[in-house]
Amino acid sequence: MSKTAPTQKTFLDRFLDFIEKAGNKLPDPAILFLILMLITWVMSALLSPIDFGAVDPRSGAELRVQNLLTGTQFANFLGNMTGVFINFPPLGVVLLAMLGVGVAEHSGFINAGLKFLLGITPKMLLTPILTLVAIVSHTAADAGYVLVIPLGGVIFYAAGRHPLAGIAAAFAGVSGGFSANFIPSSIDPLIQSFTQSAAQIIDSDITLNPLNNIFFTGLSSIVVITVVWYLTDKVIEPRLNKNVAVDENIEDIPKMETLNMREKRSFWAAFMVMMVCIILLVLWAIPNDSALRDSEGEITSFGAPLMKSIVPLIFILFWIPGVAYGFLSGTYKSAQDMVQSMSKAMGSMAYYIVMAFFCALFIDAFGKSNIGALTALKGADVLQAMQLPAQITIVGIVILTAFVNLLVGSASAKWALISPIFVPMLMQLGISPDLTQAAYRVGDSVSNIITPLLPYFPLIVVFCQRYVKSTGIGTLVSIMLPYSLVLLVVWSLFLLLYWTLGIPLGLQSTYEYYMIAP
């Protein structure tokens, strides 16, 4: 019999192989963050004497690079090191959520739930359903990172598919599609507040609706789900199956054995316990004077106690059913077994904690240096000076925002910095603040999944290493890069089409949605 000729690699395969190999030759992520911090220190010292002629629009003060190698700055670095690490936003979120999820996982509750889910979900629909859940998770702040993304790997692995493809699809939905959601969340009024302040530079009477982009972001979820579904099933997973072998003898991963009668009864009892907890929470939140609302009666604002309690609620809503399932099914014989489950969950986070330490120090140093802020301002100045047609300017804002997002991770911090430039500039070109904000939100989303500056990026690497221990930053970037590039192109074209058709972006503001026709 003649031998089958080896499959010819496409240009995309060769390009992604290069990205993966180059990325994986970088040092361990923890050491990489340490090196980046040292580079930031040196660059801050070299750039601090230079006057870039930049003014910080947030304060009106001159914006200069801060030298981090002075005696005073180094003393502050040592004095604040503990606080920077402890207050690193993802650290507490991840560890607290994992305590509850760990109990639910090791007791077998999540295992039983996944078996039930896989039993009723067609295999071909796993990707779009997972992506939809990931998008909806935006409503619960950062819950998607610590809950949906790892479950993506578990679900795909249990279904006989490549687990890294499940993690990638969930990551693309949670972070790459960050501004694609048909359910309002606290990020909507936060972003709108900066847009309105910037717009009032030109028109002091303008008011914008906090949900001025909700129609666009809602329809964008369909775009994101379609792109992620196609890329995962047709590009990413086939490449992973050929090039990335899953490690053997993986521990603590749900298997597809059929649930016995005791396990079924235990699962439904624990599930009912979870539903009762949720119903009690809803009943507590409904009254206008509920303690879960802010002083103005809002329940979705950043100041509302409910929004501040999302992560503790995740802990409770998984810990209680997990404990119930453990004792009912016989997995737990005593309280000590439950405590061991929590210890085991924390043990799996040891490597992440080390990476988080160096990541927190680097992000703090980079922010204090003002290098990222200066880059954003200069990029906006260049875009303004080019005086391009409106359509190209809108796409330029998407691309510039995606690039700046590689340097400045926080969506609100970035918009607070560049909205006073973009919004007034485009208003003078006849483009409404609503449309400018929509363009910003697209650019802010698409590059989240390829920047190691994303605080949760090291955590995603850890999730991947559960199945493929050799996973590095290069591996994850090579997996996520197609999502980022395709979403950048398709989502930008969708925004232009949306504008061309004149569809309202969201709830009405005092300005028209589109001040000029494209």
SULZIHU-V789596 format. One record per residue. N is the residue number from 1. PSI is psi in whole degrees, 0 to 359 (none if undefined). OMEGA is omega in whole degrees, -180 to 180 (999 if undefined). NEAR is the number of other ideal C-beta (glycine too) atoms within 10 Angstrom. Layout:
BEGIN
n->(N & N)
psi->(PSI & PSI)
omega->(OMEGA & OMEGA)
near->(NEAR & NEAR)
END
This chain:
BEGIN
n->(1 & 2 & 3 & 4 & 5 & 6 & 7 & 8 & 9 & 10 & 11 & 12 & 13 & 14 & 15 & 16 & 17 & 18 & 19 & 20 & 21 & 22 & 23 & 24 & 25 & 26 & 27 & 28 & 29 & 30 & 31 & 32 & 33 & 34 & 35 & 36 & 37 & 38 & 39 & 40 & 41 & 42 & 43 & 44 & 45 & 46 & 47 & 48 & 49 & 50 & 51 & 52 & 53 & 54 & 55 & 56 & 57 & 58 & 59 & 60 & 61 & 62 & 63 & 64 & 65 & 66 & 67 & 68 & 69 & 70 & 71 & 72 & 73 & 74 & 75 & 76 & 77 & 78 & 79 & 80 & 81 & 82 & 83 & 84 & 85 & 86 & 87 & 88 & 89 & 90 & 91 & 92 & 93 & 94 & 95 & 96 & 97 & 98 & 99 & 100 & 101 & 102 & 103 & 104 & 105 & 106 & 107 & 108 & 109 & 110 & 111 & 112 & 113 & 114 & 115 & 116 & 117 & 118 & 119 & 120 & 121 & 122 & 123 & 124 & 125 & 126 & 127 & 128 & 129 & 130 & 131 & 132 & 133 & 134 & 135 & 136 & 137 & 138 & 139 & 140 & 141 & 142 & 143 & 144 & 145 & 146 & 147 & 148 & 149 & 150 & 151 & 152 & 153 & 154 & 155 & 156 & 157 & 158 & 159 & 160 & 161 & 162 & 163 & 164 & 165 & 166 & 167 & 168 & 169 & 170 & 171 & 172 & 173 & 174 & 175 & 176 & 177 & 178 & 179 & 180 & 181 & 182 & 183 & 184 & 185 & 186 & 187 & 188 & 189 & 190 & 191 & 192 & 193 & 194 & 195 & 196 & 197 & 198 & 199 & 200 & 201 & 202 & 203 & 204 & 205 & 206 & 207 & 208 & 209 & 210 & 211 & 212 & 213 & 214 & 215 & 216 & 217 & 218 & 219 & 220 & 221 & 222 & 223 & 224 & 225 & 226 & 227 & 228 & 229 & 230 & 231 & 232 & 233 & 234 & 235 & 236 & 237 & 238 & 239 & 240 & 241 & 242 & 243 & 244 & 245 & 246 & 247 & 248 & 249 & 250 & 251 & 252 & 253 & 254 & 255 & 256 & 257 & 258 & 259 & 260 & 261 & 262 & 263 & 264 & 265 & 266 & 267 & 268 & 269 & 270 & 271 & 272 & 273 & 274 & 275 & 276 & 277 & 278 & 279 & 280 & 281 & 282 & 283 & 284 & 285 & 286 & 287 & 288 & 289 & 290 & 291 & 292 & 293 & 294 & 295 & 296 & 297 & 298 & 299 & 300 & 301 & 302 & 303 & 304 & 305 & 306 & 307 & 308 & 309 & 310 & 311 & 312 & 313 & 314 & 315 & 316 & 317 & 318 & 319 & 320 & 321 & 322 & 323 & 324 & 325 & 326 & 327 & 328 & 329 & 330 & 331 & 332 & 333 & 334 & 335 & 336 & 337 & 338 & 339 & 340 & 341 & 342 & 343 & 344 & 345 & 346 & 347 & 348 & 349 & 350 & 351 & 352 & 353 & 354 & 355 & 356 & 357 & 358 & 359 & 360 & 361 & 362 & 363 & 364 & 365 & 366 & 367 & 368 & 369 & 370 & 371 & 372 & 373 & 374 & 375 & 376 & 377 & 378 & 379 & 380 & 381 & 382 & 383 & 384 & 385 & 386 & 387 & 388 & 389 & 390 & 391 & 392 & 393 & 394 & 395 & 396 & 397 & 398 & 399 & 400 & 401 & 402 & 403 & 404 & 405 & 406 & 407 & 408 & 409 & 410 & 411 & 412 & 413 & 414 & 415 & 416 & 417 & 418 & 419 & 420 & 421 & 422 & 423 & 424 & 425 & 426 & 427 & 428 & 429 & 430 & 431 & 432 & 433 & 434 & 435 & 436 & 437 & 438 & 439 & 440 & 441 & 442 & 443 & 444 & 445 & 446 & 447 & 448 & 449 & 450 & 451 & 452 & 453 & 454 & 455 & 456 & 457 & 458 & 459 & 460 & 461 & 462 & 463 & 464 & 465 & 466 & 467 & 468 & 469 & 470 & 471 & 472 & 473 & 474 & 475 & 476 & 477 & 478 & 479 & 480 & 481 & 482 & 483 & 484 & 485 & 486 & 487 & 488 & 489 & 490 & 491 & 492 & 493 & 494 & 495 & 496 & 497 & 498 & 499 & 500 & 501 & 502 & 503 & 504 & 505 & 506 & 507 & 508 & 509 & 510 & 511 & 512 & 513 & 514 & 515 & 516 & 517 & 518)
psi->(139 & 146 & 143 & 132 & 142 & 145 & 131 & 127 & 138 & 170 & 320 & 317 & 315 & 321 & 315 & 325 & 319 & 315 & 316 & 313 & 316 & 317 & 321 & 349 & 349 & 160 & 170 & 140 & 321 & 315 & 325 & 317 & 324 & 315 & 317 & 324 & 317 & 320 & 320 & 318 & 311 & 314 & 323 & 323 & 322 & 325 & 343 & 326 & 346 & 132 & 108 & 358 & 31 & 143 & 129 & 114 & 343 & 328 & 343 & 0 & 161 & 137 & 114 & 158 & 132 & 128 & 116 & 3 & 12 & 162 & 320 & 314 & 322 & 324 & 320 & 323 & 313 & 318 & 330 & 0 & 314 & 315 & 320 & 317 & 310 & 323 & 8 & 116 & 314 & 340 & 304 & 322 & 311 & 311 & 317 & 315 & 320 & 335 & 314 & 315 & 325 & 319 & 315 & 326 & 308 & 339 & 339 & 359 & 313 & 320 & 311 & 320 & 321 & 321 & 319 & 315 & 315 & 336 & 337 & 352 & 122 & 141 & 323 & 343 & 4 & 317 & 307 & 325 & 317 & 317 & 320 & 314 & 320 & 318 & 316 & 331 & 345 & 329 & 330 & 44 & 238 & 18 & 327 & 326 & 319 & 353 & 303 & 317 & 310 & 325 & 332 & 316 & 318 & 314 & 314 & 319 & 316 & 334 & 4 & 16 & 170 & 124 & 328 & 333 & 322 & 318 & 318 & 315 & 318 & 319 & 319 & 323 & 315 & 313 & 315 & 329 & 36 & 326 & 17 & 101 & 133 & 0 & 126 & 146 & 176 & 341 & 334 & 304 & 332 & 310 & 318 & 325 & 321 & 321 & 316 & 317 & 320 & 321 & 329 & 353 & 326 & 318 & 105 & 345 & 356 & 139 & 139 & 144 & 136 & 335 & 42 & 354 & 8 & 326 & 318 & 314 & 327 & 312 & 333 & 333 & 326 & 319 & 313 & 315 & 318 & 314 & 313 & 319 & 309 & 311 & 319 & 311 & 330 & 337 & 302 & 307 & 317 & 321 & 320 & 319 & 328 & 325 & 338 & 106 & 136 & 136 & 150 & 162 & 45 & 132 & 154 & 31 & 132 & 137 & 171 & 22 & 150 & 140 & 137 & 176 & 320 & 320 & 320 & 313 & 319 & 320 & 312 & 327 & 316 & 323 & 320 & 324 & 317 & 317 & 321 & 317 & 318 & 317 & 317 & 322 & 316 & 315 & 326 & 326 & 339 & 313 & 144 & 335 & 21 & 144 & 347 & 353 & 161 & 185 & 339 & 8 & 5 & 145 & 346 & 5 & 161 & 332 & 351 & 132 & 328 & 316 & 325 & 344 & 10 & 310 & 313 & 325 & 323 & 315 & 310 & 316 & 349 & 327 & 311 & 308 & 325 & 316 & 316 & 314 & 319 & 315 & 323 & 324 & 346 & 0 & 320 & 130 & 336 & 172 & 333 & 325 & 321 & 317 & 322 & 326 & 318 & 321 & 320 & 320 & 320 & 326 & 324 & 346 & 4 & 313 & 321 & 321 & 319 & 313 & 320 & 326 & 307 & 325 & 317 & 317 & 319 & 311 & 321 & 315 & 318 & 320 & 317 & 333 & 337 & 9 & 316 & 317 & 319 & 320 & 317 & 315 & 316 & 323 & 320 & 321 & 319 & 316 & 321 & 320 & 336 & 336 & 56 & 164 & 157 & 315 & 316 & 325 & 317 & 313 & 324 & 323 & 320 & 312 & 315 & 317 & 319 & 321 & 313 & 329 & 337 & 341 & 328 & 108 & 320 & 126 & 317 & 321 & 318 & 314 & 326 & 329 & 314 & 347 & 324 & 346 & 307 & 310 & 307 & 322 & 313 & 333 & 323 & 342 & 358 & 20 & 129 & 154 & 327 & 316 & 319 & 318 & 320 & 317 & 319 & 317 & 327 & 309 & 325 & 334 & 315 & 335 & 2 & 324 & 1 & 4 & 122 & 349 & 346 & 123 & 333 & 358 & 314 & 327 & 322 & 322 & 318 & 318 & 319 & 322 & 346 & 331 & 326 & 100 & 337 & 1 & 130 & 185 & 320 & 319 & 311 & 319 & 318 & 329 & 319 & 342 & 317 & 320 & 313 & 312 & 316 & 319 & 322 & 313 & 307 & 317 & 323 & 316 & 323 & 321 & 317 & 320 & 317 & 315 & 316 & 320 & 348 & 26 & 135 & 139 & 329 & 204 & 146 & 136 & 180 & 341 & 158 & 158 & 318 & 116 & 335 & 158 & 143 & none)
omega->(180 & -180 & 179 & -180 & 179 & -179 & 179 & 180 & 178 & 177 & 179 & 179 & -179 & 179 & -179 & 175 & 179 & 180 & -178 & -178 & 180 & -179 & -178 & 174 & 174 & 178 & 173 & -177 & 179 & 179 & 179 & 178 & 177 & 179 & 179 & 178 & 179 & 177 & 178 & 178 & -177 & -180 & 179 & 179 & -179 & -175 & -175 & 180 & -173 & 175 & -178 & 179 & -177 & 178 & 179 & -177 & -180 & -176 & -176 & -180 & 177 & -180 & 179 & 174 & -179 & 179 & -178 & -178 & 175 & 179 & -179 & -178 & -180 & 176 & 177 & 178 & 180 & -178 & -177 & -174 & -179 & -180 & 179 & -179 & -177 & -177 & 176 & -168 & -176 & -172 & -180 & 179 & -177 & -174 & -180 & 180 & -178 & 175 & 179 & 180 & 179 & 177 & 179 & -179 & -174 & 175 & -179 & -177 & 178 & 177 & -179 & 179 & 179 & 178 & 178 & -179 & -179 & 180 & -177 & -178 & 175 & -176 & -177 & -179 & -180 & -177 & -179 & 180 & 178 & 180 & 178 & 178 & 180 & 180 & -180 & -178 & 177 & -178 & -179 & 177 & -174 & -177 & -178 & -178 & -175 & -178 & -173 & -176 & 177 & 178 & 175 & 177 & -179 & -178 & -180 & -180 & 180 & -180 & 179 & 178 & -176 & -175 & 180 & 175 & 177 & 177 & -179 & -180 & 179 & 179 & 178 & 179 & -177 & -171 & 179 & 177 & -173 & -179 & 176 & -180 & 179 & 178 & 179 & 177 & -176 & 180 & -178 & 179 & 180 & 179 & -179 & -178 & 178 & 180 & -179 & 179 & 179 & -180 & -178 & 171 & 180 & -177 & -175 & -177 & -175 & 172 & -180 & 178 & 178 & 178 & -176 & 177 & -167 & 178 & -180 & -179 & 178 & 179 & 178 & 179 & 177 & 178 & -178 & 180 & -180 & 180 & -178 & 179 & -178 & -176 & -179 & -173 & -173 & -176 & -171 & -176 & 176 & 179 & 178 & 180 & -179 & -168 & -174 & -179 & 176 & -180 & 178 & 176 & 177 & -178 & 171 & 176 & -179 & 175 & -173 & 176 & -179 & 178 & 174 & -173 & -180 & 179 & 178 & -180 & -180 & -180 & -177 & 176 & 180 & 178 & 177 & 176 & 178 & -180 & 178 & 178 & -180 & 180 & 178 & 178 & 179 & 180 & 178 & -174 & -173 & -176 & -179 & 179 & -179 & 178 & 179 & -180 & 177 & -175 & 179 & 178 & 179 & -178 & -177 & 179 & 180 & -179 & -179 & 179 & 179 & 180 & 178 & -174 & -175 & -177 & 174 & 179 & 175 & 178 & -177 & -174 & 172 & -178 & -177 & 177 & 178 & 177 & 180 & -180 & -178 & -179 & -179 & -178 & -179 & 177 & 177 & 175 & -179 & 179 & 179 & 178 & 179 & 179 & 178 & 176 & 179 & 178 & 179 & 178 & 178 & 178 & 180 & -179 & -175 & -179 & 178 & -179 & 178 & 179 & -178 & 179 & -179 & 178 & -180 & -180 & -180 & -178 & 179 & 180 & -178 & 178 & -178 & -178 & -177 & -180 & 179 & 180 & 180 & 177 & 180 & -178 & -179 & 177 & 178 & 179 & 179 & 180 & 180 & -177 & -177 & 177 & -178 & 174 & -173 & -178 & -179 & 178 & 179 & 178 & 177 & 178 & 178 & -177 & 180 & 179 & 178 & 178 & -180 & 179 & 176 & -176 & -179 & -169 & -173 & -180 & -178 & 180 & 179 & -176 & 175 & -178 & -171 & 179 & 178 & 177 & -175 & -172 & 178 & -180 & -177 & 174 & 179 & 174 & 179 & -179 & -174 & 176 & 180 & -179 & 178 & 179 & 179 & 178 & 178 & -176 & 176 & -179 & -180 & -176 & -164 & -178 & 176 & -169 & 179 & -180 & 175 & 177 & 173 & -175 & -178 & -177 & 178 & 180 & 179 & 176 & 179 & 178 & 179 & -178 & 176 & -178 & 180 & -172 & -178 & -179 & 176 & 179 & 180 & 179 & -177 & 180 & -180 & 178 & -172 & -176 & 177 & 177 & -176 & -176 & -178 & 177 & 178 & -178 & -174 & -178 & 177 & 178 & 178 & 178 & 179 & 177 & 179 & 180 & -179 & -179 & 178 & 179 & 178 & 180 & -177 & 179 & -169 & 170 & 178 & 172 & 173 & 180 & 179 & -177 & 177 & 175 & -179 & 999)
near->(3 & 4 & 5 & 6 & 6 & 6 & 8 & 6 & 14 & 11 & 7 & 12 & 16 & 10 & 14 & 22 & 14 & 12 & 17 & 22 & 12 & 12 & 18 & 16 & 9 & 15 & 12 & 14 & 22 & 17 & 12 & 20 & 23 & 17 & 13 & 19 & 20 & 12 & 13 & 22 & 18 & 11 & 15 & 22 & 17 & 12 & 17 & 16 & 9 & 10 & 7 & 15 & 10 & 17 & 13 & 16 & 20 & 15 & 8 & 8 & 9 & 11 & 19 & 17 & 20 & 17 & 16 & 22 & 13 & 13 & 7 & 9 & 17 & 12 & 10 & 13 & 18 & 8 & 9 & 14 & 14 & 9 & 11 & 15 & 17 & 10 & 12 & 19 & 13 & 20 & 20 & 12 & 21 & 24 & 18 & 15 & 23 & 24 & 19 & 26 & 23 & 25 & 29 & 27 & 25 & 23 & 28 & 23 & 29 & 22 & 25 & 22 & 19 & 19 & 20 & 15 & 15 & 17 & 10 & 6 & 14 & 8 & 11 & 9 & 11 & 23 & 29 & 18 & 16 & 28 & 28 & 19 & 18 & 29 & 30 & 18 & 23 & 24 & 18 & 18 & 18 & 21 & 18 & 25 & 26 & 24 & 23 & 23 & 27 & 24 & 24 & 31 & 26 & 22 & 26 & 26 & 24 & 19 & 16 & 9 & 20 & 23 & 26 & 28 & 28 & 28 & 31 & 31 & 32 & 32 & 32 & 36 & 32 & 28 & 28 & 30 & 29 & 22 & 28 & 28 & 21 & 16 & 16 & 17 & 18 & 23 & 20 & 23 & 19 & 16 & 24 & 23 & 16 & 22 & 25 & 22 & 16 & 25 & 28 & 16 & 15 & 14 & 13 & 7 & 7 & 19 & 13 & 27 & 18 & 21 & 18 & 29 & 26 & 20 & 18 & 25 & 29 & 16 & 15 & 26 & 21 & 14 & 19 & 29 & 23 & 13 & 23 & 30 & 21 & 15 & 22 & 30 & 17 & 10 & 18 & 25 & 21 & 14 & 21 & 21 & 14 & 11 & 14 & 20 & 12 & 14 & 12 & 5 & 4 & 13 & 5 & 13 & 15 & 18 & 8 & 13 & 9 & 8 & 17 & 10 & 7 & 11 & 21 & 15 & 13 & 24 & 23 & 14 & 14 & 26 & 17 & 12 & 19 & 20 & 12 & 12 & 15 & 12 & 10 & 10 & 16 & 9 & 10 & 12 & 15 & 11 & 11 & 7 & 6 & 15 & 9 & 16 & 21 & 16 & 8 & 8 & 12 & 16 & 16 & 18 & 17 & 14 & 12 & 20 & 13 & 20 & 20 & 14 & 14 & 17 & 21 & 12 & 17 & 23 & 20 & 15 & 19 & 24 & 20 & 18 & 27 & 29 & 22 & 22 & 29 & 23 & 18 & 20 & 22 & 11 & 19 & 23 & 10 & 9 & 10 & 9 & 16 & 20 & 12 & 14 & 23 & 17 & 12 & 14 & 21 & 14 & 10 & 15 & 18 & 9 & 17 & 25 & 16 & 14 & 20 & 24 & 18 & 21 & 30 & 23 & 21 & 21 & 24 & 20 & 22 & 23 & 17 & 16 & 22 & 20 & 19 & 21 & 24 & 20 & 15 & 23 & 22 & 14 & 19 & 23 & 15 & 11 & 20 & 18 & 8 & 10 & 8 & 14 & 11 & 18 & 14 & 12 & 21 & 23 & 21 & 21 & 26 & 25 & 18 & 20 & 27 & 23 & 15 & 24 & 23 & 16 & 17 & 24 & 22 & 16 & 20 & 14 & 16 & 22 & 25 & 19 & 23 & 25 & 26 & 23 & 19 & 25 & 29 & 20 & 19 & 23 & 20 & 10 & 17 & 11 & 24 & 23 & 27 & 27 & 27 & 24 & 29 & 27 & 26 & 27 & 25 & 28 & 25 & 24 & 28 & 30 & 24 & 26 & 26 & 24 & 19 & 21 & 20 & 22 & 21 & 25 & 25 & 25 & 25 & 27 & 21 & 20 & 27 & 25 & 17 & 21 & 22 & 18 & 9 & 11 & 23 & 21 & 20 & 18 & 23 & 28 & 23 & 25 & 29 & 25 & 18 & 21 & 27 & 20 & 15 & 18 & 27 & 20 & 13 & 16 & 25 & 21 & 12 & 19 & 24 & 17 & 11 & 22 & 23 & 12 & 8 & 11 & 13 & 15 & 25 & 23 & 15 & 14 & 22 & 12 & 18 & 13 & 21 & 20 & 16 & 12 & 9 & 16)
END
